[in-house]
């Protein structure tokens, strides 16, 4: 698309048929969206409304992540060791503890920093308690009584050693086994400042441990409680609607497109009856078609709102499918070109898969063409090594050139071999989506080397799409029902007009 030179301070305008100036179409909005979304009067949104909506989405996102990701847990985001962020963070920490040490070594000691640190320590210690720790909570609140501590500091009778020992003993009762070594190290430290610094750092680790423990405990309940996500998203959509915003505009375009796609297939006179291309136009089949389309998505700007929370997961599956398509394409070409001398050699098939998969990791950095050159060279080497190990003659120059040439041609997505293998992979996923038992699914021809990865994608895809349909089922049903009614109305009008002309 060509770029126009525009002044940064002026918006280009166009004129309507009456010569009045009108705003141009916003960039990136598809034609079907322009025709579908009606104009809305401007509305004012308060800061509180925006923050409330943002907080609600944060809660939904966290609950969703816990539900669909069994490995989700909290981690401290650490900047790279040599980055300026890391250096700044370390400098700030060191400065705090340096000032802390200077203050307590003054004569008389200035314990203002110590008081602030103990306040934070107390709150962190209380944060990691579970509801059943009521008696322990009361004891901590009694011992770490900030009013009493302030009084002790003012009277110069505050004992760092007593409080350090008490807190360390409590931590030893609460910490996970993985933190026992930290507790031992704390007890071995004699100096006040290093000791309390180690206590604060270990408490932060324990707080994260407790948060991850809590996540594991509540995960089964969140996974079963689809109602929470359903309710929260419904509230969010309603809030957006009240503000004059259609929060499902791209979702509507997505479902409308796949409804029409399925309708076109069903009405195609050349389609074979009973084949996968002649599925009935039902809401379930529309959803299957729509979800499969996501695995071939190319425009992230128009991604359905209802899938946005899992966009990175769907795109990761899409990319993995493309990788599997290239691996199987390379194998199909290799076995077809080389012929009987490598048929049934499982070790070679496994080796080809591993090497091609490793080399494909460089596509993002190098581009597809140089990577395919490397793959072609590696395939020739692997095949010759296999032939040599079985006392067979190496590949002829003619076969090597043919093999390399066909592998190099895989750079285009229009390549027939690549399209064939991608179609087989998508067909497998489609069979899985239509309700066939995983045990009854047949791995596509030429895809046995990637069986494990393919079934894993299917399992993840089914789990994610099923969860999504459970949460947004009502919205999907309403959108598809409106589309079906619209189509029926259009068909009825067409018949009426046809009758009038006869």
DRENDO-1510 file (C-alpha; in Angstrom, 1 decimal, always signed):
<recs>
REC; n; res; u; v; w
REC; 1; UNK; +0.0; +0.0; +0.0 .
REC; 2; UNK; +1.4; +3.4; -1.0 .
REC; 3; UNK; +2.0; +6.0; +1.7 .
REC; 4; UNK; +0.8; +9.5; +1.4 .
REC; 5; UNK; +2.7; +12.5; +2.6 .
REC; 6; UNK; +0.5; +14.1; +5.2 .
REC; 7; UNK; +1.0; +17.1; +7.5 .
REC; 8; UNK; +1.1; +15.9; +11.1 .
REC; 9; UNK; -1.3; +18.7; +12.1 .
REC; 10; UNK; -4.0; +18.2; +9.6 .
REC; 11; UNK; -6.4; +15.3; +9.0 .
REC; 12; UNK; -7.2; +14.8; +5.3 .
REC; 13; UNK; -10.9; +15.2; +4.6 .
REC; 14; UNK; -13.2; +14.1; +1.7 .
REC; 15; UNK; -16.5; +15.4; +0.5 .
REC; 16; UNK; -19.9; +13.7; +0.3 .
REC; 17; UNK; -22.1; +14.0; -2.7 .
REC; 18; UNK; -23.4; +17.3; -1.5 .
REC; 19; UNK; -19.9; +18.8; -1.1 .
REC; 20; UNK; -19.8; +18.6; +2.7 .
REC; 21; UNK; -16.6; +17.7; +4.3 .
REC; 22; UNK; -16.6; +14.3; +6.0 .
REC; 23; UNK; -14.0; +12.4; +8.0 .
REC; 24; UNK; -12.1; +9.7; +6.1 .
REC; 25; UNK; -12.4; +6.0; +6.9 .
REC; 26; UNK; -10.2; +5.1; +9.9 .
REC; 27; UNK; -7.3; +3.0; +8.7 .
REC; 28; UNK; -7.4; -0.8; +9.2 .
REC; 29; UNK; -11.2; -1.1; +9.3 .
REC; 30; UNK; -12.4; -3.8; +6.9 .
REC; 31; UNK; -15.2; -3.1; +4.5 .
REC; 32; UNK; -17.7; -5.5; +6.2 .
REC; 33; UNK; -17.1; -3.7; +9.5 .
REC; 34; UNK; -17.8; -0.3; +8.0 .
REC; 35; UNK; -21.2; -1.6; +6.7 .
REC; 36; UNK; -22.1; -3.5; +9.8 .
REC; 37; UNK; -21.3; -1.1; +12.7 .
REC; 38; UNK; -23.8; +1.8; +12.9 .
REC; 39; UNK; -22.9; +5.3; +13.8 .
REC; 40; UNK; -23.1; +6.1; +17.5 .
REC; 41; UNK; -23.4; +9.5; +19.2 .
REC; 42; UNK; -20.3; +10.6; +21.1 .
REC; 43; UNK; -20.4; +9.7; +24.8 .
REC; 44; UNK; -18.2; +10.9; +27.7 .
REC; 45; UNK; -16.4; +8.3; +29.7 .
REC; 46; UNK; -15.3; +9.0; +33.3 .
REC; 47; UNK; -11.9; +8.0; +34.6 .
REC; 48; UNK; -13.6; +5.8; +37.2 .
REC; 49; UNK; -15.5; +3.9; +34.5 .
REC; 50; UNK; -12.3; +3.3; +32.6 .
REC; 51; UNK; -10.4; +2.1; +35.7 .
REC; 52; UNK; -13.2; -0.1; +36.7 .
REC; 53; UNK; -13.3; -1.8; +33.3 .
REC; 54; UNK; -9.5; -2.2; +33.3 .
REC; 55; UNK; -9.5; -3.7; +36.8 .
REC; 56; UNK; -12.3; -6.1; +35.8 .
REC; 57; UNK; -10.3; -7.2; +32.8 .
REC; 58; UNK; -7.2; -7.8; +34.9 .
REC; 59; UNK; -9.2; -10.1; +37.2 .
REC; 60; UNK; -10.7; -12.0; +34.3 .
REC; 61; UNK; -7.3; -12.4; +32.6 .
REC; 62; UNK; -5.7; -13.8; +35.8 .
REC; 63; UNK; -8.6; -16.2; +36.4 .
REC; 64; UNK; -8.5; -17.3; +32.8 .
REC; 65; UNK; -4.8; -17.9; +32.9 .
REC; 66; UNK; -5.0; -20.0; +36.0 .
REC; 67; UNK; -7.9; -22.0; +34.4 .
REC; 68; UNK; -6.3; -22.8; +31.0 .
REC; 69; UNK; -2.6; -23.0; +32.0 .
REC; 70; UNK; -1.7; -25.8; +34.4 .
REC; 71; UNK; +1.9; -24.5; +34.6 .
REC; 72; UNK; +1.0; -20.9; +35.4 .
REC; 73; UNK; +2.7; -19.5; +38.5 .
REC; 74; UNK; +4.0; -16.2; +39.6 .
REC; 75; UNK; +7.7; -15.3; +38.9 .
REC; 76; UNK; +9.7; -12.2; +39.8 .
REC; 77; UNK; +10.6; -10.4; +36.6 .
REC; 78; UNK; +14.3; -10.0; +36.7 .
REC; 79; UNK; +16.0; -7.7; +34.2 .
REC; 80; UNK; +19.1; -9.0; +32.4 .
REC; 81; UNK; +22.2; -8.8; +34.7 .
REC; 82; UNK; +24.0; -6.3; +32.6 .
REC; 83; UNK; +21.0; -4.1; +31.8 .
REC; 84; UNK; +20.6; -0.6; +33.2 .
REC; 85; UNK; +17.4; -1.6; +34.9 .
REC; 86; UNK; +19.2; -4.2; +36.8 .
REC; 87; UNK; +22.0; -1.8; +37.7 .
REC; 88; UNK; +19.5; +0.9; +38.9 .
REC; 89; UNK; +17.5; -1.6; +41.0 .
REC; 90; UNK; +20.7; -2.9; +42.6 .
REC; 91; UNK; +21.9; +0.6; +43.3 .
REC; 92; UNK; +18.6; +1.6; +44.9 .
REC; 93; UNK; +18.7; -1.5; +47.1 .
REC; 94; UNK; +22.3; -1.0; +48.1 .
REC; 95; UNK; +21.6; +2.7; +48.9 .
REC; 96; UNK; +18.7; +1.8; +51.2 .
REC; 97; UNK; +20.7; -0.7; +53.2 .
REC; 98; UNK; +23.8; +1.6; +53.3 .
REC; 99; UNK; +21.7; +4.4; +54.7 .
REC; 100; UNK; +20.1; +2.0; +57.1 .
REC; 101; UNK; +23.5; +1.0; +58.4 .
REC; 102; UNK; +24.7; +4.6; +58.7 .
REC; 103; UNK; +21.6; +5.6; +60.7 .
REC; 104; UNK; +21.7; +2.8; +63.2 .
REC; 105; UNK; +25.5; +3.4; +63.8 .
REC; 106; UNK; +24.9; +7.1; +64.6 .
REC; 107; UNK; +25.3; +8.2; +68.2 .
REC; 108; UNK; +22.6; +8.1; +69.4 .
REC; 109; UNK; +21.2; +5.6; +66.7 .
REC; 110; UNK; +18.6; +6.9; +64.3 .
REC; 111; UNK; +16.1; +4.1; +64.0 .
REC; 112; UNK; +13.6; +5.8; +61.6 .
REC; 113; UNK; +14.7; +3.6; +58.7 .
REC; 114; UNK; +14.6; +0.5; +61.0 .
REC; 115; UNK; +11.0; +1.4; +62.0 .
REC; 116; UNK; +9.9; +1.7; +58.4 .
REC; 117; UNK; +11.6; -1.6; +57.5 .
REC; 118; UNK; +9.9; -3.4; +60.4 .
REC; 119; UNK; +6.5; -2.1; +59.4 .
REC; 120; UNK; +7.0; -3.6; +55.9 .
REC; 121; UNK; +8.4; -6.8; +57.4 .
REC; 122; UNK; +5.4; -7.2; +59.7 .
REC; 123; UNK; +2.9; -6.7; +56.8 .
REC; 124; UNK; +4.8; -9.1; +54.6 .
REC; 125; UNK; +4.8; -11.7; +57.3 .
REC; 126; UNK; +1.1; -11.3; +57.9 .
REC; 127; UNK; +0.5; -11.6; +54.1 .
REC; 128; UNK; +1.9; -15.1; +53.8 .
REC; 129; UNK; -0.4; -16.5; +56.6 .
REC; 130; UNK; -3.3; -18.7; +55.6 .
REC; 131; UNK; -6.8; -18.2; +57.1 .
REC; 132; UNK; -6.3; -21.1; +59.5 .
REC; 133; UNK; -3.3; -19.3; +61.0 .
REC; 134; UNK; -5.5; -17.1; +63.2 .
REC; 135; UNK; -3.6; -17.8; +66.5 .
REC; 136; UNK; -0.3; -17.2; +64.9 .
REC; 137; UNK; -1.6; -14.0; +63.3 .
REC; 138; UNK; -2.6; -12.7; +66.8 .
REC; 139; UNK; +0.8; -13.6; +68.2 .
REC; 140; UNK; +2.7; -11.8; +65.4 .
REC; 141; UNK; +0.5; -8.7; +65.8 .
REC; 142; UNK; +1.2; -8.8; +69.6 .
REC; 143; UNK; +5.0; -9.3; +69.3 .
REC; 144; UNK; +5.4; -7.0; +66.3 .
REC; 145; UNK; +3.3; -4.3; +67.9 .
REC; 146; UNK; +4.5; -1.2; +66.1 .
REC; 147; UNK; +3.4; +1.2; +68.9 .
REC; 148; UNK; +5.5; -0.9; +71.4 .
REC; 149; UNK; +8.4; -1.0; +69.0 .
REC; 150; UNK; +8.3; +2.7; +68.5 .
REC; 151; UNK; +8.3; +3.2; +72.3 .
REC; 152; UNK; +11.3; +0.9; +72.7 .
REC; 153; UNK; +13.2; +2.8; +70.0 .
REC; 154; UNK; +12.5; +6.1; +71.6 .
REC; 155; UNK; +13.7; +4.8; +75.0 .
REC; 156; UNK; +16.8; +3.2; +73.3 .
REC; 157; UNK; +15.9; -0.3; +74.5 .
REC; 158; UNK; +15.1; -1.8; +71.1 .
REC; 159; UNK; +16.8; -5.2; +70.6 .
REC; 160; UNK; +17.5; -6.1; +67.0 .
REC; 161; UNK; +18.6; -9.6; +67.9 .
REC; 162; UNK; +15.4; -10.5; +69.7 .
REC; 163; UNK; +13.1; -9.4; +66.8 .
REC; 164; UNK; +15.4; -11.0; +64.2 .
REC; 165; UNK; +15.3; -14.4; +66.0 .
REC; 166; UNK; +11.5; -14.2; +66.5 .
REC; 167; UNK; +10.9; -13.4; +62.8 .
REC; 168; UNK; +13.3; -16.1; +61.6 .
REC; 169; UNK; +11.6; -18.7; +63.9 .
REC; 170; UNK; +8.2; -17.8; +62.4 .
REC; 171; UNK; +9.6; -18.0; +58.9 .
REC; 172; UNK; +11.0; -21.5; +59.6 .
REC; 173; UNK; +7.5; -22.7; +60.5 .
REC; 174; UNK; +5.9; -21.2; +57.4 .
REC; 175; UNK; +8.4; -21.7; +54.6 .
REC; 176; UNK; +8.5; -24.3; +51.9 .
REC; 177; UNK; +11.3; -27.0; +52.2 .
REC; 178; UNK; +13.0; -25.2; +49.3 .
REC; 179; UNK; +13.6; -22.2; +51.6 .
REC; 180; UNK; +15.2; -24.2; +54.6 .
REC; 181; UNK; +18.6; -23.3; +53.3 .
REC; 182; UNK; +17.8; -19.6; +53.3 .
REC; 183; UNK; +16.7; -19.9; +56.9 .
REC; 184; UNK; +19.9; -21.6; +57.9 .
REC; 185; UNK; +21.9; -18.9; +56.2 .
REC; 186; UNK; +19.9; -16.2; +58.0 .
REC; 187; UNK; +20.6; -17.8; +61.4 .
REC; 188; UNK; +24.3; -17.9; +60.7 .
REC; 189; UNK; +24.5; -14.1; +59.9 .
REC; 190; UNK; +25.6; -12.1; +62.9 .
REC; 191; UNK; +25.6; -8.5; +61.7 .
REC; 192; UNK; +22.3; -6.6; +61.9 .
REC; 193; UNK; +22.1; -5.1; +58.4 .
REC; 194; UNK; +23.0; -8.2; +56.4 .
REC; 195; UNK; +20.7; -10.3; +58.6 .
REC; 196; UNK; +17.6; -8.1; +58.1 .
REC; 197; UNK; +18.4; -7.7; +54.4 .
REC; 198; UNK; +18.4; -11.5; +54.1 .
REC; 199; UNK; +15.2; -11.8; +56.1 .
REC; 200; UNK; +13.4; -9.3; +53.8 .
REC; 201; UNK; +14.6; -11.0; +50.6 .
REC; 202; UNK; +13.6; -14.4; +51.9 .
REC; 203; UNK; +10.2; -13.1; +53.0 .
REC; 204; UNK; +9.6; -11.9; +49.4 .
REC; 205; UNK; +10.4; -15.3; +48.1 .
REC; 206; UNK; +8.0; -16.9; +50.7 .
REC; 207; UNK; +5.2; -14.5; +49.7 .
REC; 208; UNK; +5.6; -15.7; +46.1 .
REC; 209; UNK; +5.7; -19.3; +47.2 .
REC; 210; UNK; +2.5; -18.8; +49.1 .
REC; 211; UNK; +0.8; -17.1; +46.1 .
REC; 212; UNK; +1.8; -20.0; +43.8 .
REC; 213; UNK; +0.6; -22.6; +46.5 .
REC; 214; UNK; -2.8; -20.7; +46.6 .
REC; 215; UNK; -3.0; -20.8; +42.8 .
REC; 216; UNK; -2.6; -24.6; +42.8 .
REC; 217; UNK; -5.2; -25.0; +45.4 .
REC; 218; UNK; -7.9; -22.9; +43.7 .
REC; 219; UNK; -7.1; -24.0; +40.1 .
REC; 220; UNK; -9.6; -26.9; +40.1 .
REC; 221; UNK; -12.4; -24.6; +41.4 .
REC; 222; UNK; -11.6; -22.0; +38.8 .
REC; 223; UNK; -11.5; -24.5; +36.0 .
REC; 224; UNK; -15.0; -25.8; +37.0 .
REC; 225; UNK; -16.4; -22.3; +37.6 .
REC; 226; UNK; -16.9; -21.2; +34.0 .
REC; 227; UNK; -19.7; -19.0; +35.3 .
REC; 228; UNK; -17.2; -16.5; +36.8 .
REC; 229; UNK; -15.7; -15.7; +33.4 .
REC; 230; UNK; -19.0; -15.8; +31.7 .
REC; 231; UNK; -20.5; -13.3; +34.2 .
REC; 232; UNK; -17.5; -10.9; +34.2 .
REC; 233; UNK; -17.3; -10.8; +30.4 .
REC; 234; UNK; -21.0; -10.3; +30.1 .
REC; 235; UNK; -20.7; -7.4; +32.5 .
REC; 236; UNK; -17.8; -5.9; +30.5 .
REC; 237; UNK; -19.7; -6.2; +27.2 .
REC; 238; UNK; -22.8; -4.5; +28.8 .
REC; 239; UNK; -20.6; -1.7; +30.2 .
REC; 240; UNK; -19.1; -1.1; +26.8 .
REC; 241; UNK; -22.6; -1.2; +25.2 .
REC; 242; UNK; -23.8; +1.4; +27.7 .
REC; 243; UNK; -20.9; +3.6; +26.6 .
REC; 244; UNK; -21.9; +3.3; +22.9 .
REC; 245; UNK; -19.1; +0.8; +22.1 .
REC; 246; UNK; -19.6; -2.5; +20.3 .
REC; 247; UNK; -17.1; -4.7; +22.0 .
REC; 248; UNK; -17.8; -7.6; +19.7 .
REC; 249; UNK; -17.5; -6.0; +16.3 .
REC; 250; UNK; -14.6; -8.1; +15.1 .
REC; 251; UNK; -16.2; -11.3; +16.6 .
REC; 252; UNK; -19.3; -10.5; +14.5 .
REC; 253; UNK; -17.2; -10.1; +11.3 .
REC; 254; UNK; -15.4; -13.4; +12.1 .
REC; 255; UNK; -18.6; -15.4; +12.6 .
REC; 256; UNK; -20.4; -13.8; +9.7 .
REC; 257; UNK; -17.5; -14.6; +7.3 .
REC; 258; UNK; -17.4; -18.3; +8.4 .
REC; 259; UNK; -21.2; -18.5; +8.2 .
REC; 260; UNK; -21.1; -17.3; +4.7 .
REC; 261; UNK; -18.2; -19.6; +3.8 .
REC; 262; UNK; -20.1; -22.6; +5.1 .
REC; 263; UNK; -23.2; -21.5; +3.3 .
REC; 264; UNK; -21.3; -21.2; +0.1 .
REC; 265; UNK; -19.9; -24.7; +0.5 .
REC; 266; UNK; -23.3; -26.2; +1.2 .
REC; 267; UNK; -24.8; -24.6; -1.9 .
REC; 268; UNK; -22.0; -25.6; -4.2 .
REC; 269; UNK; -23.5; -27.9; -6.8 .
REC; 270; UNK; -20.1; -29.5; -7.6 .
REC; 271; UNK; -19.6; -30.6; -3.9 .
REC; 272; UNK; -19.9; -34.3; -3.2 .
REC; 273; UNK; -22.8; -35.1; -0.9 .
REC; 274; UNK; -21.7; -36.3; +2.5 .
REC; 275; UNK; -18.2; -34.9; +2.2 .
REC; 276; UNK; -16.6; -32.5; +4.7 .
REC; 277; UNK; -17.2; -29.7; +2.3 .
REC; 278; UNK; -21.0; -30.1; +2.5 .
REC; 279; UNK; -21.5; -29.7; +6.2 .
REC; 280; UNK; -25.0; -28.4; +7.2 .
REC; 281; UNK; -25.1; -24.7; +8.1 .
REC; 282; UNK; -25.6; -25.1; +11.8 .
REC; 283; UNK; -24.3; -23.0; +14.7 .
REC; 284; UNK; -22.0; -25.9; +15.8 .
REC; 285; UNK; -20.5; -26.2; +12.3 .
REC; 286; UNK; -20.1; -22.5; +11.9 .
REC; 287; UNK; -18.1; -22.4; +15.2 .
REC; 288; UNK; -15.9; -25.3; +14.0 .
REC; 289; UNK; -15.2; -23.6; +10.8 .
REC; 290; UNK; -14.5; -20.3; +12.6 .
REC; 291; UNK; -12.1; -21.8; +15.1 .
REC; 292; UNK; -10.2; -23.7; +12.4 .
REC; 293; UNK; -9.8; -20.4; +10.5 .
REC; 294; UNK; -8.0; -19.0; +13.6 .
REC; 295; UNK; -5.1; -21.5; +12.9 .
REC; 296; UNK; -4.5; -19.8; +9.6 .
REC; 297; UNK; -5.0; -16.2; +10.8 .
REC; 298; UNK; -2.8; -13.6; +9.2 .
REC; 299; UNK; -4.1; -10.2; +10.4 .
REC; 300; UNK; -3.7; -9.6; +14.1 .
REC; 301; UNK; -5.4; -6.2; +13.9 .
REC; 302; UNK; -8.8; -7.8; +13.2 .
REC; 303; UNK; -8.6; -10.6; +15.7 .
REC; 304; UNK; -11.9; -11.5; +17.4 .
REC; 305; UNK; -12.3; -9.8; +20.8 .
REC; 306; UNK; -13.6; -13.1; +22.4 .
REC; 307; UNK; -10.3; -14.8; +21.5 .
REC; 308; UNK; -8.0; -11.9; +22.3 .
REC; 309; UNK; -7.2; -13.2; +25.8 .
REC; 310; UNK; -5.7; -16.3; +24.2 .
REC; 311; UNK; -4.4; -14.8; +21.0 .
REC; 312; UNK; -0.7; -15.7; +21.8 .
REC; 313; UNK; -1.7; -19.3; +22.4 .
REC; 314; UNK; -3.7; -19.6; +19.1 .
REC; 315; UNK; -0.9; -17.9; +17.2 .
REC; 316; UNK; +1.7; -20.3; +18.8 .
REC; 317; UNK; -0.4; -23.2; +17.6 .
REC; 318; UNK; -0.7; -21.7; +14.1 .
REC; 319; UNK; +3.1; -21.2; +14.0 .
REC; 320; UNK; +3.7; -24.8; +15.2 .
REC; 321; UNK; +1.4; -26.1; +12.5 .
REC; 322; UNK; +3.4; -24.3; +9.9 .
REC; 323; UNK; +6.5; -25.8; +11.3 .
REC; 324; UNK; +5.0; -29.3; +11.2 .
REC; 325; UNK; +3.8; -28.7; +7.7 .
REC; 326; UNK; +7.4; -27.8; +6.6 .
REC; 327; UNK; +8.9; -30.8; +8.4 .
REC; 328; UNK; +6.4; -33.3; +6.8 .
REC; 329; UNK; +6.9; -31.6; +3.4 .
REC; 330; UNK; +10.6; -32.1; +3.6 .
REC; 331; UNK; +10.1; -35.7; +4.6 .
REC; 332; UNK; +7.6; -36.4; +1.8 .
REC; 333; UNK; +9.9; -34.9; -0.8 .
REC; 334; UNK; +12.9; -36.8; +0.6 .
REC; 335; UNK; +11.3; -40.2; +0.6 .
REC; 336; UNK; +9.7; -39.6; -2.8 .
REC; 337; UNK; +12.9; -38.4; -4.5 .
REC; 338; UNK; +15.3; -40.9; -3.0 .
REC; 339; UNK; +13.0; -43.9; -3.2 .
REC; 340; UNK; +13.2; -47.5; -1.9 .
REC; 341; UNK; +16.7; -47.2; -0.5 .
REC; 342; UNK; +15.5; -45.3; +2.6 .
REC; 343; UNK; +11.9; -46.7; +2.9 .
REC; 344; UNK; +11.2; -48.0; +6.4 .
REC; 345; UNK; +14.4; -46.5; +7.9 .
REC; 346; UNK; +12.9; -45.1; +11.1 .
REC; 347; UNK; +16.2; -43.7; +12.5 .
REC; 348; UNK; +16.5; -41.5; +9.4 .
REC; 349; UNK; +13.0; -40.3; +9.6 .
REC; 350; UNK; +13.5; -39.3; +13.3 .
REC; 351; UNK; +16.9; -37.7; +12.5 .
REC; 352; UNK; +15.4; -35.7; +9.6 .
REC; 353; UNK; +12.6; -34.4; +11.8 .
REC; 354; UNK; +15.0; -33.3; +14.6 .
REC; 355; UNK; +17.5; -31.6; +12.2 .
REC; 356; UNK; +14.8; -29.8; +10.2 .
REC; 357; UNK; +13.0; -28.6; +13.3 .
REC; 358; UNK; +16.2; -27.2; +14.8 .
REC; 359; UNK; +17.1; -25.4; +11.5 .
REC; 360; UNK; +13.6; -23.9; +11.2 .
REC; 361; UNK; +14.2; -22.0; +14.5 .
REC; 362; UNK; +16.3; -19.6; +12.6 .
REC; 363; UNK; +13.6; -18.5; +10.1 .
REC; 364; UNK; +12.7; -15.4; +12.2 .
REC; 365; UNK; +16.3; -14.2; +12.2 .
REC; 366; UNK; +17.6; -15.4; +8.7 .
REC; 367; UNK; +14.4; -15.7; +6.6 .
REC; 368; UNK; +13.0; -18.8; +5.0 .
REC; 369; UNK; +15.2; -19.0; +1.9 .
REC; 370; UNK; +18.7; -19.3; +3.6 .
REC; 371; UNK; +17.1; -21.7; +6.1 .
REC; 372; UNK; +15.8; -23.9; +3.4 .
REC; 373; UNK; +19.2; -24.0; +1.8 .
REC; 374; UNK; +20.7; -25.2; +5.1 .
REC; 375; UNK; +17.9; -27.8; +5.4 .
REC; 376; UNK; +18.5; -29.0; +1.8 .
REC; 377; UNK; +22.2; -29.5; +2.6 .
REC; 378; UNK; +21.5; -31.2; +5.9 .
REC; 379; UNK; +19.0; -33.6; +4.3 .
REC; 380; UNK; +21.5; -34.7; +1.7 .
REC; 381; UNK; +24.1; -35.3; +4.4 .
REC; 382; UNK; +21.6; -37.2; +6.6 .
REC; 383; UNK; +20.5; -39.4; +3.7 .
REC; 384; UNK; +24.1; -40.1; +2.5 .
REC; 385; UNK; +25.1; -41.0; +6.1 .
REC; 386; UNK; +22.2; -43.4; +6.4 .
REC; 387; UNK; +23.1; -45.0; +3.0 .
REC; 388; UNK; +26.7; -45.3; +4.0 .
REC; 389; UNK; +25.8; -46.9; +7.4 .
REC; 390; UNK; +23.9; -49.6; +5.5 .
REC; 391; UNK; +26.7; -50.1; +2.8 .
REC; 392; UNK; +24.6; -48.5; +0.0 .
REC; 393; UNK; +25.9; -46.2; -2.7 .
REC; 394; UNK; +25.5; -42.4; -2.0 .
REC; 395; UNK; +23.0; -40.2; -3.8 .
REC; 396; UNK; +23.9; -39.3; -7.4 .
REC; 397; UNK; +24.5; -35.7; -8.3 .
REC; 398; UNK; +21.2; -35.7; -10.3 .
REC; 399; UNK; +19.2; -36.9; -7.3 .
REC; 400; UNK; +20.9; -34.4; -5.0 .
REC; 401; UNK; +20.1; -31.5; -7.2 .
REC; 402; UNK; +16.5; -32.6; -7.6 .
REC; 403; UNK; +16.1; -33.1; -3.8 .
REC; 404; UNK; +17.7; -29.7; -3.0 .
REC; 405; UNK; +15.6; -27.9; -5.7 .
REC; 406; UNK; +12.3; -29.3; -4.4 .
REC; 407; UNK; +13.1; -28.5; -0.8 .
REC; 408; UNK; +14.1; -24.9; -1.8 .
REC; 409; UNK; +10.7; -24.5; -3.5 .
REC; 410; UNK; +9.0; -25.0; -0.1 .
REC; 411; UNK; +9.6; -21.3; +0.6 .
REC; 412; UNK; +6.3; -20.4; -1.1 .
REC; 413; UNK; +3.1; -21.2; +0.7 .
REC; 414; UNK; +1.6; -21.9; -2.7 .
REC; 415; UNK; +3.9; -24.8; -3.1 .
REC; 416; UNK; +1.8; -27.9; -3.9 .
REC; 417; UNK; +3.6; -30.2; -1.5 .
REC; 418; UNK; +3.4; -27.7; +1.3 .
REC; 419; UNK; -0.3; -27.1; +0.6 .
REC; 420; UNK; -1.0; -30.8; +0.6 .
REC; 421; UNK; +0.7; -31.5; +4.0 .
REC; 422; UNK; -0.9; -28.4; +5.6 .
REC; 423; UNK; -4.3; -29.6; +4.3 .
REC; 424; UNK; -3.7; -33.0; +5.8 .
REC; 425; UNK; -2.8; -31.5; +9.2 .
REC; 426; UNK; -5.8; -29.2; +9.2 .
REC; 427; UNK; -8.0; -32.2; +8.2 .
REC; 428; UNK; -6.8; -34.1; +11.3 .
REC; 429; UNK; -7.7; -31.1; +13.5 .
REC; 430; UNK; -11.1; -30.8; +11.8 .
REC; 431; UNK; -11.8; -34.4; +12.5 .
REC; 432; UNK; -10.9; -33.9; +16.1 .
REC; 433; UNK; -13.1; -30.8; +16.3 .
REC; 434; UNK; -16.2; -32.6; +14.9 .
REC; 435; UNK; -16.3; -34.9; +17.9 .
REC; 436; UNK; -14.3; -38.0; +16.8 .
REC; 437; UNK; -12.6; -39.8; +19.7 .
REC; 438; UNK; -8.9; -39.2; +19.8 .
REC; 439; UNK; -8.4; -43.0; +19.8 .
REC; 440; UNK; -10.3; -43.3; +16.5 .
REC; 441; UNK; -8.5; -40.5; +14.7 .
REC; 442; UNK; -6.1; -41.6; +12.0 .
REC; 443; UNK; -2.8; -39.8; +11.7 .
REC; 444; UNK; -2.6; -38.3; +8.2 .
REC; 445; UNK; -0.4; -40.0; +5.6 .
REC; 446; UNK; +3.2; -38.8; +5.8 .
REC; 447; UNK; +2.7; -37.3; +9.3 .
REC; 448; UNK; +3.7; -40.2; +11.5 .
REC; 449; UNK; +7.0; -38.4; +12.5 .
REC; 450; UNK; +5.1; -35.5; +14.0 .
REC; 451; UNK; +2.3; -37.6; +15.6 .
REC; 452; UNK; +3.2; -36.5; +19.2 .
REC; 453; UNK; +3.3; -32.8; +18.3 .
REC; 454; UNK; +0.1; -33.0; +16.2 .
REC; 455; UNK; -1.9; -34.7; +18.9 .
REC; 456; UNK; -0.6; -32.2; +21.5 .
REC; 457; UNK; -1.8; -29.3; +19.3 .
REC; 458; UNK; -5.2; -31.0; +18.9 .
REC; 459; UNK; -5.5; -31.5; +22.7 .
REC; 460; UNK; -4.6; -27.9; +23.5 .
REC; 461; UNK; -6.8; -26.6; +20.7 .
REC; 462; UNK; -9.8; -28.6; +21.8 .
REC; 463; UNK; -9.3; -27.6; +25.5 .
REC; 464; UNK; -8.9; -23.9; +24.6 .
REC; 465; UNK; -11.8; -23.7; +22.1 .
REC; 466; UNK; -14.1; -25.7; +24.4 .
REC; 467; UNK; -13.4; -23.3; +27.3 .
REC; 468; UNK; -13.9; -20.3; +25.0 .
REC; 469; UNK; -17.2; -21.6; +23.7 .
REC; 470; UNK; -18.4; -22.3; +27.3 .
REC; 471; UNK; -17.6; -18.7; +28.3 .
REC; 472; UNK; -18.9; -16.9; +25.2 .
REC; 473; UNK; -21.5; -19.4; +24.0 .
REC; 474; UNK; -24.4; -17.0; +24.5 .
REC; 475; UNK; -22.7; -14.2; +22.5 .
REC; 476; UNK; -21.8; -16.7; +19.7 .
REC; 477; UNK; -25.4; -18.1; +19.6 .
REC; 478; UNK; -26.9; -14.6; +19.4 .
REC; 479; UNK; -24.6; -13.5; +16.6 .
REC; 480; UNK; -25.1; -16.7; +14.5 .
REC; 481; UNK; -28.8; -16.6; +15.1 .
REC; 482; UNK; -29.0; -13.1; +13.8 .
REC; 483; UNK; -27.0; -14.0; +10.8 .
REC; 484; UNK; -29.3; -17.0; +10.1 .
REC; 485; UNK; -32.4; -14.8; +10.4 .
REC; 486; UNK; -30.9; -12.2; +8.2 .
REC; 487; UNK; -30.1; -14.9; +5.5 .
REC; 488; UNK; -33.6; -16.4; +5.8 .
REC; 489; UNK; -35.1; -12.9; +5.4 .
REC; 490; UNK; -33.0; -12.2; +2.4 .
REC; 491; UNK; -33.9; -15.5; +0.8 .
REC; 492; UNK; -37.6; -14.9; +1.5 .
REC; 493; UNK; -37.4; -11.4; -0.1 .
REC; 494; UNK; -35.6; -12.9; -3.1 .
REC; 495; UNK; -38.4; -15.5; -3.6 .
REC; 496; UNK; -41.1; -12.8; -3.2 .
REC; 497; UNK; -39.5; -10.6; -5.8 .
REC; 498; UNK; -39.1; -13.6; -8.1 .
REC; 499; UNK; -42.8; -14.4; -7.7 .
REC; 500; UNK; -43.8; -10.8; -8.6 .
REC; 501; UNK; -41.9; -10.9; -11.9 .
REC; 502; UNK; -43.4; -14.1; -13.1 .
</recs>
